[in-house]
Amino acid sequence: MLDLAEQPVPRELLYAPGDWSLIDGQRVLKMHYHPDGQFHGAQLLDLSHTERHRIAADAAWDTAVDLTTWWQRHPEHHRSRVKQPK
């Protein structure tokens, strides 16, 4: 879990902005969205983008904490603590 509300954005992520996936450490798939947030499609980027996205992905993994640890630190998000609408 990479919660950027709790820590600064790793510098390496600034060089690979947006929503993307690194596939097998080799190819970058960039996601595109409509202004209302609806998924529009994805674009396979040129191989020249791979290294900067690999560096960004490594920085994200180094900064992130596992979900169980994050969840234990944030009981305010637990369903039993959140008021359910009637």
Beta strands, then each sheet from edge to edge (+ up, - down):
strand 1: 20-23
strand 2: 27-33
strand 3: 39-44
sheet 1: 1+ 2- 3+
end
